């Protein structure tokens, strides 16, 4: 009996069969992709006459993120196919922006208080209780739901506003989380006004008196930027000219 490591392929059906087994792919999904019944895929895997059309190969490799060069006639063994698949896997891993980081998840898990200035000039400091979960999801006291996306040095929180369904993004430095108080930059829509606003603020494990929060944040004009109507109008006017 030929060992899998020594197996050689002479037909694309053999390669397809090996890839389905090796990657534990769902043959039913492949049948849907090819527009045929599952029984045909079973029959195809046993065929030995290169009946797979190029359009099938392109569809298969594209749908399952498999390098098309596996079906090159020069690739003939299981080890060659495994090497190509592993190379592609490593390439994707190295190009991936967001990563898993158990240490950061452990450090940030639980309740935090976010402090920043509101858009309303008549309102006081904005304090939002936010809960981070070990699976990377989060929620706050305003019923906004979100997810933590972890980068190498910085991470981003993406939340969807419960009422408006607008996105709220918060960027912070990973290493500062360990101090249980860290600053962030926040981009969101202003309440009742469909214009962006940029804020600097900070998270704290412990609740802080608002007078102290004001001292930490400093002057509002230095940590908040509101988009002006004039800027949006200038963009619209330019679009009209080039349109």
C-alpha atoms as one frame of an Amber mdcrd trajectory, in Angstrom:
protein
   0.000   0.000   0.000   1.339   3.413  -0.954   1.810   5.760   2.000   0.048
   9.126   1.718   3.384  10.934   1.906   4.568   9.069  -1.209   1.344   9.300
  -3.185   1.630  10.672  -6.693  -1.135  12.295  -8.715  -1.653  12.072 -12.444
  -5.149  13.565 -12.715  -6.854  16.642 -11.295  -9.627  14.487  -9.846  -7.005
  12.838  -7.622  -5.813  16.235  -6.442  -9.372  17.356  -5.788 -10.048  14.235
  -3.748  -6.877  14.711  -1.702  -7.581  18.409  -1.011 -11.151  17.647   0.118
  -9.829  15.030   2.559  -6.800  17.054   3.710  -8.740  20.290   4.334 -11.901
  18.467   5.450 -14.029  20.360   2.951 -17.773  19.830   2.580 -18.440  17.965
  -0.667 -22.038  19.242  -0.621 -20.790  22.834  -0.757 -18.543  21.932  -3.688
 -21.515  20.373  -5.476 -23.470  23.617  -5.061 -20.483  25.536  -6.382 -20.279
  23.338  -9.484 -24.038  23.349  -9.954 -24.305  19.573  -9.679 -25.664  16.958
  -7.266 -23.430  15.659  -4.400 -23.418  12.213  -5.988 -21.632  13.683  -9.004
 -18.802  14.972  -6.773 -18.378  11.472  -5.291 -18.183  10.048  -8.794 -15.821
  12.821  -9.899 -13.403  12.086  -7.034 -13.024   8.528  -8.307 -12.543   9.547
 -11.956  -9.155   9.244 -13.647  -9.395  11.147 -16.933  -9.061  14.905 -16.162
 -12.751  15.639 -16.694 -12.584  18.714 -14.453 -12.982  21.827 -16.562 -10.803
  24.890 -16.005 -13.858  26.914 -14.963 -14.509  24.308 -12.236 -10.932  24.601
 -11.011 -11.069  28.402 -10.922 -14.386  28.304  -9.057 -13.101  25.724  -6.573
  -9.792  27.434  -5.818 -11.410  30.860  -5.599 -14.215  29.776  -3.279 -11.948
  27.909  -0.863  -8.871  30.169  -1.103  -6.698  27.449  -2.613  -3.742  28.363
  -4.882  -4.599  27.518  -8.478  -1.033  26.351  -9.133  -1.811  23.112  -7.263
  -3.515  21.935 -10.460  -0.413  22.605 -12.550   0.824  19.425 -14.241   4.237
  19.943 -12.597   2.690  19.420  -9.127   2.424  15.667  -8.712   2.764  14.617
  -5.041   0.957  15.048  -1.743   4.009  16.738  -0.245   4.085  19.328  -3.025
   0.405  20.105  -2.497   0.857  20.313   1.288   3.814  22.664   0.839   1.794
  24.965  -1.444  -1.144  25.001   1.008   1.160  25.689   3.968   2.943  28.464
   2.072  -0.399  30.102   1.315  -1.472  29.743   4.956   1.733  31.409   6.205
   1.380  34.193   3.648  -2.146  34.975   4.847  -1.010  34.867   8.465   1.841
  37.318   7.817  -0.485  39.671   5.916  -3.154  39.589   8.586  -3.565  42.956
  10.316  -5.644  41.809  13.266  -4.345  39.018  15.483  -5.237  36.964  18.530
  -3.713  38.196  21.789  -4.812  36.278  24.871  -2.733  38.449  27.188  -4.490
  41.624  26.041  -7.920  39.963  26.196  -7.230  38.804  29.747  -6.065  42.304
  30.733  -9.000  44.172  29.202 -11.750  41.726  30.179 -14.412  43.159  32.493
 -15.836  46.600  33.203 -14.257  49.948  32.305 -15.389  53.568  32.473 -14.885
  55.655  29.324 -14.586  59.424  29.818 -14.661  62.153  27.149 -16.381  65.437
  26.336 -19.847  65.250  24.714 -20.806  67.111  21.549 -23.448  69.125  23.403
 -21.895  72.287  24.818 -24.463  72.314  27.636 -23.788  68.742  28.786 -21.254
  67.604  31.344 -18.503  64.997  30.972 -19.616  61.849  29.166 -19.104  58.680
  31.235 -19.956  55.304  29.650 -19.600  51.967  31.411 -18.239  49.417  28.925
 -17.865  45.658  29.396 -15.263  43.639  27.467 -15.742  39.885  27.052 -13.128
  37.167  26.535 -14.399  36.403  23.033 -13.504  39.940  21.902 -17.050  41.304
  21.957 -18.169  44.237  24.103 -21.245  46.170  25.128 -21.930  49.427  26.938
 -24.627  50.908  29.149 -26.312  52.503  26.107 -26.923  49.074  24.545 -24.277
  49.682  21.888 -22.650  46.410  20.771 -19.165  46.060  19.367 -16.007  44.077
  18.810 -12.352  44.484  19.714  -9.918  44.095  16.787  -6.371  43.560  18.057
  -3.355  44.799  16.099   0.347  44.367  16.820   0.820  47.637  18.726  -2.603
  49.240  18.631  -6.162  47.958  18.709  -9.491  49.300  17.552 -12.947  49.034
  19.067 -15.796  49.120  16.558 -19.269  49.676  17.987 -22.625  50.155  16.316
 -24.808  52.828  17.900 -28.029  51.251  19.185 -30.371  53.981  17.903 -28.709
  55.466  14.817 -26.838  52.303  13.678 -23.824  54.527  12.956 -20.341  53.179
  13.672 -18.198  54.355  16.576 -14.457  53.636  16.364 -12.003  53.853  19.248
  -8.232  53.394  18.826  -5.795  52.801  21.712  -2.265  51.546  22.438  -2.124
  47.922  23.614   0.647  48.286  26.155  -1.226  50.922  28.162  -4.091  48.591
  29.085  -1.963  46.963  31.793  -1.934  50.270  33.730  -5.748  50.008  34.071
  -6.099  53.539  32.692  -5.375  54.408  29.072  -6.215  57.110  26.559  -8.007
  56.633  23.253  -9.023  58.517  20.117 -12.692  58.276  19.192 -14.500  59.011
  15.931 -18.297  59.125  15.919 -21.337  61.018  14.653 -22.592  63.890  16.770
 -25.917  63.351  18.510 -28.867  64.640  16.432 -26.428  65.946  13.787 -25.173
  63.797  10.930 -21.587  65.064  11.125 -18.404  63.473  12.393 -16.724  64.398
  15.638 -13.255  63.460  16.888 -12.560  63.077  20.599  -9.651  62.192  22.827
 -10.689  60.429  26.007  -9.610  57.702  28.409 -10.717  54.413  29.941 -10.372
  53.704  33.645 -10.964  50.545  35.665 -12.143  52.678  38.556 -14.814  55.345
  38.558 -13.337  58.855  38.874 -14.871  62.064  40.224 -15.926  64.361  37.368
 -13.845  67.288  38.655 -10.768  65.089  38.457 -11.823  63.851  35.001 -11.920
  67.467  33.766  -8.422  68.041  35.114  -7.183  64.918  33.308  -8.887  65.736
  29.995  -7.911  69.390  30.038  -9.538  72.044  27.874 -12.323  70.760  25.655
 -11.080  72.733  22.634  -7.783  70.832  22.757  -9.235  67.314  22.847 -12.267
  67.616  20.549 -12.756  68.453  16.889 -16.156  68.810  15.223 -16.626  68.636
  11.474 -17.920  71.952  10.117 -20.756  72.278   7.610 -18.526  74.377   5.347
 -16.150  71.448   4.817 -18.975  69.132   3.665 -20.354  71.863   1.387 -16.948
  72.413  -0.235 -16.719  68.689  -1.029 -20.239  68.723  -2.499 -19.471  71.780
  -4.619 -16.285  70.209  -5.984 -18.134  66.982  -6.820 -20.660  69.044  -8.791
 -17.844  70.651 -10.794 -16.062  67.412 -11.726 -19.330  65.465 -12.122
